[in-house]
Amino acid sequence: MSDEQVSVQQKFNWQRAVIKVGSALIAPDGKDCRTEHLLSLAQFINHSRAKGREVILVSSGAVAAGRSAMPLPGKSTMAQKQAMAAVGQTRMMANWARLFDFPTAQLLMTHGDIRDRDRYLNIKNTVRELLTFHILPIINENDTVATDELKFGDNDNLAALVALVAEADTLFICTDVDGLYDADPRRTPDAKLFAEVSEITPQIMQLGGGSGSSVGTGGMQTKLQAAKKAAANGIQTLIVNGHKASAFELLGKDIVPGTRFLPKQSRSRAKKEWLRHSLKAKGKIWVDKGACDALLNKGASLLPVGVVKTQGQFSAGDAVEIWFQEAPIATGLSLYDAPELEKISGKKSAELEGILGFAAHEVVVHRDDLVII
């Protein structure tokens, strides 16, 4: 990218990001993991974490990483690809781990995990805890067990869903071109790069082409689909060239080196609108004065010790209204169902496991899942 192109790029800001990395960056030859295209990315992640920012990786490449262990002639069957993925997952994680001097964690997902409310909440809470302890979550589709109806189809759309689950404000999609062009830059030398897209219209979607890599499955079309999903939930998306160290140098300076897709509203506002208007409360939780003050004035989560009583038959993950005396003060997502919460109302966190018989959440409604009315 020329200096002239860079000069017109907009600066941007972010705090929590999902970075999607494709197979072509993980396994350039389609057979084994290598780090040649990952060193600049790893340095960018290190610098970002040093600034207090949070990163979640969505990594393709398990099948490609395991292919050399099963050299097969011709086209591989589904069972063979799943076996390759089983081998490749360990290789891929070892490849990532050696790039960082802090802990990493692997999460494997299928579409069924997103559709199921309990598993969705478990993924969300796991990612939240990993970030709290400064551990880098590395997420991939569970290719070893996923069937066609449970597959995401590509890791671009998986990354968009992870950004939603993780409550990220930014999605970085690393690919092998500088961003979205008005024509295929491989065939049209004077193709124009879009620095910024404010709305993904049908005309913009038509600019998406097929995959430019024999290894990856997601072309520009799936990247635009992912950006559209992210934008609808208040998440900005940047498509950047993961093969260029200069792209990560610019990202480290908060300069867009590719194409930035703008959301219509901020992530926090989108979530507040969703909590306030889109979800119907399934029940009510009354809190004491101390909990009311902590929620309204201290940005705290709701703890079991502050709960006075409940009303309604709600399940974990349902929206509930939070009341103090005669008035509602907030709306949020409960981490407990009504019968469980009745048992632990007014109890300290240390008592919960003994009462419920299992390791319980320390909070009833996390502050990230709560909006003050």
C-alpha positions as CSV (number, residue, x, y, z in Angstrom):
1,M,0.0,0.0,0.0
2,S,1.4,3.4,-1.0
3,D,2.0,6.3,1.3
4,E,-0.6,8.3,-0.6
5,Q,-3.2,5.6,0.2
6,V,-2.2,5.5,3.9
7,S,-2.5,9.2,4.2
8,V,-6.2,9.2,3.5
9,Q,-6.9,6.4,6.1
10,Q,-8.9,7.3,9.1
11,K,-7.7,6.7,12.7
12,F,-9.9,4.5,14.8
13,N,-10.1,3.2,18.4
14,W,-10.9,-0.1,20.0
15,Q,-10.7,-1.9,23.3
16,R,-11.7,-5.5,22.8
17,A,-11.2,-7.2,19.4
18,V,-11.7,-10.5,17.7
19,I,-8.9,-11.2,15.1
20,K,-9.8,-13.8,12.5
21,V,-6.7,-15.6,10.9
22,G,-7.2,-17.8,7.9
23,S,-5.6,-21.1,6.8
24,A,-3.3,-19.4,4.3
25,L,-1.6,-17.5,7.1
26,I,-1.4,-20.5,9.4
27,A,-0.3,-23.1,6.8
28,P,0.9,-21.3,3.7
29,D,1.7,-24.5,1.8
30,G,-1.5,-26.2,2.9
31,K,0.3,-28.9,4.9
32,D,2.1,-27.7,8.0
33,C,1.9,-24.8,10.5
34,R,4.5,-22.0,10.0
35,T,5.1,-18.7,11.7
36,E,6.4,-16.6,8.8
37,H,3.1,-14.6,8.4
38,L,2.2,-14.7,12.1
39,L,5.2,-12.9,13.7
40,S,3.9,-9.4,12.9
41,L,0.4,-10.3,14.1
42,A,1.8,-11.7,17.4
43,Q,3.8,-8.5,17.9
44,F,0.6,-6.5,17.3
45,I,-1.2,-8.6,19.9
46,N,1.6,-8.1,22.4
47,H,1.6,-4.4,22.0
48,S,-2.2,-4.2,22.2
49,R,-2.3,-6.2,25.4
50,A,0.4,-3.9,26.9
51,K,-1.9,-1.0,26.2
52,G,-4.6,-2.7,28.3
53,R,-6.6,-3.9,25.3
54,E,-8.2,-7.4,25.0
55,V,-7.8,-9.8,22.1
56,I,-9.6,-13.0,21.1
57,L,-8.2,-15.0,18.2
58,V,-10.4,-17.0,15.7
59,S,-7.9,-19.3,14.0
60,S,-8.5,-21.5,10.9
61,G,-5.9,-24.1,9.8
62,A,-6.4,-27.3,11.8
63,V,-7.2,-29.4,8.7
64,A,-4.2,-27.9,6.8
65,A,-1.9,-28.3,9.8
66,G,-2.7,-32.0,10.1
67,R,-2.7,-32.9,6.4
68,S,1.0,-33.9,6.3
69,A,0.4,-36.6,9.0
70,M,-2.1,-38.2,6.6
71,P,-0.7,-38.0,3.0
72,L,-3.7,-39.2,0.9
73,P,-4.0,-39.2,-2.8
74,G,-7.0,-37.4,-4.3
75,K,-9.8,-35.6,-2.5
76,S,-10.2,-36.3,1.2
77,T,-13.4,-37.7,2.7
78,M,-15.2,-35.9,5.5
79,A,-13.9,-38.5,8.0
80,Q,-10.4,-38.1,6.8
81,K,-10.6,-34.3,7.1
82,Q,-12.0,-34.6,10.6
83,A,-9.0,-36.9,11.5
84,M,-6.7,-34.3,10.0
85,A,-8.3,-31.7,12.2
86,A,-7.8,-33.8,15.3
87,V,-4.1,-34.0,14.5
88,G,-3.9,-30.4,13.4
89,Q,-5.5,-28.9,16.4
90,T,-2.6,-29.7,18.6
91,R,-0.1,-28.6,16.0
92,M,-1.9,-25.3,15.5
93,M,-2.1,-24.5,19.2
94,A,1.6,-25.4,19.7
95,N,2.4,-23.0,16.8
96,W,0.4,-20.2,18.5
97,A,1.7,-20.9,22.0
98,R,5.4,-20.5,20.9
99,L,4.7,-17.0,19.7
100,F,3.6,-15.7,23.1
101,D,5.1,-15.5,26.6
102,F,1.6,-15.6,28.3
103,P,-1.0,-18.3,28.6
104,T,-3.3,-19.2,25.7
105,A,-6.5,-21.3,25.8
106,Q,-8.3,-23.2,23.1
107,L,-12.1,-23.2,22.6
108,L,-13.7,-25.4,20.0
109,M,-17.3,-24.5,18.8
110,T,-20.0,-25.7,16.5
111,H,-23.2,-23.8,15.4
112,G,-25.1,-26.0,18.0
113,D,-23.1,-24.3,20.8
114,I,-24.3,-20.9,19.6
115,R,-27.9,-22.0,19.2
116,D,-28.1,-23.7,22.6
117,R,-28.7,-21.1,25.3
118,D,-26.9,-22.9,28.1
119,R,-23.8,-23.6,25.9
120,Y,-23.9,-20.0,24.6
121,L,-23.8,-18.6,28.1
122,N,-21.0,-21.0,29.1
123,I,-18.9,-19.9,26.1
124,K,-19.6,-16.2,27.0
125,N,-18.6,-16.7,30.6
126,T,-15.5,-18.8,29.8
127,V,-14.2,-16.1,27.4
128,R,-15.0,-13.4,30.0
129,E,-13.0,-15.3,32.7
130,L,-10.1,-15.9,30.3
131,L,-9.8,-12.2,29.5
132,T,-10.1,-11.3,33.2
133,F,-7.0,-13.4,33.9
134,H,-5.2,-12.0,30.8
135,I,-5.3,-15.4,28.9
136,L,-5.5,-15.3,25.1
137,P,-8.6,-17.3,23.9
138,I,-8.0,-19.0,20.6
139,I,-11.2,-20.2,19.0
140,N,-11.8,-22.5,16.1
141,E,-14.7,-24.5,14.7
142,N,-14.8,-28.0,16.1
143,D,-14.0,-29.7,12.8
144,T,-13.5,-33.1,14.4
145,V,-17.2,-33.5,15.3
146,A,-19.1,-30.9,13.4
147,T,-21.6,-32.2,10.8
148,D,-22.9,-30.2,7.9
149,E,-25.9,-28.9,9.7
150,L,-23.8,-27.8,12.7
151,K,-20.9,-26.3,10.7
152,F,-20.5,-22.5,10.5
153,G,-19.3,-23.0,6.9
154,D,-16.4,-20.6,7.2
155,N,-14.5,-18.9,10.0
156,D,-15.3,-15.4,8.9
157,N,-18.9,-15.8,10.0
158,L,-17.7,-17.7,13.1
159,A,-15.5,-14.7,13.9
160,A,-18.5,-12.4,13.7
161,L,-20.5,-14.6,16.1
162,V,-17.6,-14.8,18.4
163,A,-17.3,-11.0,18.4
164,L,-21.0,-10.9,19.4
165,V,-20.6,-13.5,22.2
166,A,-17.4,-11.9,23.5
167,E,-19.0,-8.4,23.4
168,A,-16.1,-7.1,21.3
169,D,-16.2,-3.6,19.8
170,T,-14.0,-4.6,16.8
171,L,-13.5,-7.4,14.4
172,F,-10.3,-7.7,12.4
173,I,-10.4,-10.1,9.4
174,C,-6.9,-10.9,8.1
175,T,-6.8,-12.0,4.5
176,D,-4.4,-11.9,1.5
177,V,-5.6,-8.6,-0.1
178,D,-5.5,-5.1,1.3
179,G,-9.3,-4.9,1.7
180,L,-12.4,-4.4,-0.4
181,Y,-11.9,-3.2,-4.0
182,D,-14.3,-2.1,-6.7
183,A,-12.7,-4.9,-8.9
184,D,-10.5,-7.9,-8.4
185,P,-7.0,-6.3,-7.7
186,R,-5.3,-9.5,-9.0
187,R,-6.8,-9.0,-12.4
188,T,-7.4,-5.2,-12.5
189,P,-4.2,-3.3,-11.5
190,D,-6.0,0.0,-11.1
191,A,-8.8,-1.4,-8.9
192,K,-9.8,1.1,-6.2
193,L,-9.6,0.2,-2.6
194,F,-12.5,1.3,-0.3
195,A,-11.0,2.9,2.7
196,E,-14.3,3.1,4.6
197,V,-17.8,1.6,4.0
198,S,-20.7,3.2,6.0
199,E,-23.3,0.7,4.9
200,I,-23.1,-2.8,3.4
201,T,-25.6,-2.4,0.6
202,P,-26.6,-5.1,-2.0
203,Q,-24.2,-3.3,-4.4
204,I,-21.4,-3.7,-1.9
205,M,-22.2,-7.4,-1.4
206,Q,-21.9,-7.9,-5.2
207,L,-18.3,-6.9,-5.0
208,G,-17.5,-10.0,-3.0
209,G,-15.7,-12.7,-5.0
210,G,-14.6,-16.3,-4.5
211,S,-11.7,-17.5,-2.4
212,G,-8.3,-16.5,-3.7
213,S,-6.6,-19.3,-1.8
214,S,-6.6,-23.1,-2.4
215,V,-6.4,-23.6,1.4
216,G,-9.1,-21.3,2.8
217,T,-12.8,-21.6,2.3
218,G,-13.9,-18.0,2.8
219,G,-13.7,-15.5,0.0
220,M,-14.6,-11.8,0.2
221,Q,-18.3,-12.7,0.1
222,T,-18.1,-14.4,3.5
223,K,-16.0,-11.5,4.9
224,L,-18.7,-9.1,3.8
225,Q,-21.4,-11.3,5.4
226,A,-19.3,-11.3,8.6
227,A,-18.9,-7.5,8.5
228,K,-22.7,-7.1,8.0
229,K,-23.5,-9.3,11.0
230,A,-20.9,-7.3,13.1
231,A,-22.2,-3.9,12.0
232,A,-25.8,-4.9,13.0
233,N,-24.6,-5.4,16.5
234,G,-22.5,-2.2,16.9
235,I,-19.2,-3.8,16.0
236,Q,-16.8,-2.2,13.5
237,T,-15.0,-4.5,11.1
238,L,-11.6,-4.1,9.4
239,I,-10.4,-6.2,6.5
240,V,-6.6,-6.1,6.3
241,N,-3.8,-7.9,4.5
242,G,-2.4,-10.4,7.0
243,H,0.6,-11.1,4.8
244,K,2.0,-7.6,5.2
245,A,3.9,-6.6,8.3
246,S,3.2,-3.0,7.5
247,A,-0.5,-3.6,8.0
248,F,0.0,-4.6,11.6
249,E,2.4,-1.6,12.1
250,L,-0.4,0.7,11.1
251,L,-3.0,-1.1,13.2
252,G,-0.6,-0.6,16.1
253,K,-0.8,3.2,15.5
254,D,-4.6,3.0,15.3
255,I,-4.6,3.6,11.5
256,V,-6.8,1.6,9.2
257,P,-4.5,-0.1,6.6
258,G,-7.4,-1.7,4.6
259,T,-11.2,-1.3,4.6
260,R,-13.2,-0.3,7.7
261,F,-16.9,-1.1,7.9
262,L,-18.7,1.2,10.2
263,P,-21.5,0.1,12.5
264,K,-24.6,2.3,12.7
265,Q,-24.2,2.7,16.5
266,S,-21.7,1.8,19.1
267,R,-21.5,-1.7,20.6
268,S,-22.5,-0.5,24.1
269,R,-25.5,1.4,22.7
270,A,-26.6,-1.5,20.5
271,K,-26.5,-3.8,23.5
272,K,-28.4,-1.3,25.7
273,E,-31.0,-0.9,23.1
274,W,-31.3,-4.7,22.8
275,L,-31.6,-5.2,26.6
276,R,-34.0,-2.3,27.0
277,H,-36.3,-2.8,24.0
278,S,-35.8,-6.1,22.2
279,L,-36.0,-8.5,25.1
280,K,-39.1,-9.2,27.1
281,A,-38.4,-9.6,30.8
282,K,-39.4,-13.1,32.0
283,G,-39.3,-12.2,35.7
284,K,-38.3,-9.7,38.4
285,I,-35.6,-9.6,41.0
286,W,-35.8,-7.3,44.1
287,V,-32.6,-6.1,45.7
288,D,-31.7,-4.4,48.9
289,K,-30.4,-0.9,49.4
290,G,-26.7,-1.8,49.3
291,A,-27.1,-3.7,46.0
292,C,-29.2,-0.8,44.6
293,D,-26.4,1.7,45.4
294,A,-23.7,-0.6,43.9
295,L,-25.7,-1.0,40.7
296,L,-26.6,2.6,40.2
297,N,-23.5,4.4,41.5
298,K,-20.6,1.9,41.3
299,G,-21.0,0.0,38.1
300,A,-21.1,-3.2,40.0
301,S,-22.6,-6.6,39.1
302,L,-25.5,-8.0,41.1
303,L,-24.4,-10.5,43.7
304,P,-26.6,-13.1,45.4
305,V,-26.2,-11.5,48.8
306,G,-28.0,-8.4,47.5
307,V,-31.1,-10.3,46.3
308,V,-34.2,-10.0,48.4
309,K,-36.8,-12.0,46.4
310,T,-37.7,-13.1,42.9
311,Q,-40.9,-13.2,40.9
312,G,-41.7,-15.2,37.7
313,Q,-40.4,-18.4,36.1
314,F,-37.3,-17.4,34.3
315,S,-34.3,-19.5,33.2
316,A,-30.6,-18.8,33.0
317,G,-30.0,-16.4,30.1
318,D,-33.4,-14.8,30.3
319,A,-33.9,-11.1,30.7
320,V,-35.2,-9.9,34.1
321,E,-36.1,-6.6,35.6
322,I,-34.3,-5.5,38.8
323,W,-36.4,-3.7,41.3
324,F,-35.7,-1.7,44.5
325,Q,-38.8,-1.3,46.6
326,E,-41.5,-0.1,44.3
327,A,-39.6,0.8,41.1
328,P,-37.5,-0.9,38.5
329,I,-33.9,0.3,38.3
330,A,-32.3,-2.0,35.7
331,T,-32.7,-4.8,33.2
332,G,-30.2,-7.6,32.7
333,L,-29.6,-11.2,31.9
334,S,-29.8,-13.6,34.8
335,L,-27.1,-16.3,35.2
336,Y,-29.5,-18.4,37.3
337,D,-33.0,-19.7,36.8
338,A,-35.7,-18.7,39.3
339,P,-35.6,-21.8,41.6
340,E,-31.8,-21.7,42.0
341,L,-31.9,-17.9,42.7
342,E,-34.6,-18.4,45.4
343,K,-32.3,-20.8,47.2
344,I,-29.3,-18.5,47.2
345,S,-31.0,-15.1,47.7
346,G,-29.2,-13.2,50.4
347,K,-26.3,-15.7,50.6
348,K,-22.6,-14.9,50.3
349,S,-20.6,-16.2,47.3
350,A,-18.7,-18.7,49.5
351,E,-21.9,-20.4,50.5
352,L,-23.3,-21.0,47.0
353,E,-21.6,-24.3,46.1
354,G,-22.7,-25.9,49.4
355,I,-26.3,-24.8,48.8
356,L,-26.6,-25.7,45.1
357,G,-24.3,-28.7,45.0
358,F,-22.2,-27.4,42.1
359,A,-19.7,-24.7,41.4
360,A,-21.9,-21.6,40.9
361,H,-21.5,-18.2,39.3
362,E,-20.4,-15.5,41.7
363,V,-22.8,-13.0,40.3
364,V,-26.5,-13.1,39.4
365,V,-26.3,-10.5,36.7
366,H,-23.0,-9.4,35.4
367,R,-22.5,-5.7,34.9
368,D,-21.7,-6.3,31.2
369,D,-25.2,-7.8,30.8
370,L,-27.0,-5.0,32.6
371,V,-28.5,-1.7,31.6
372,I,-29.7,1.0,34.1
373,I,-33.3,2.1,33.4
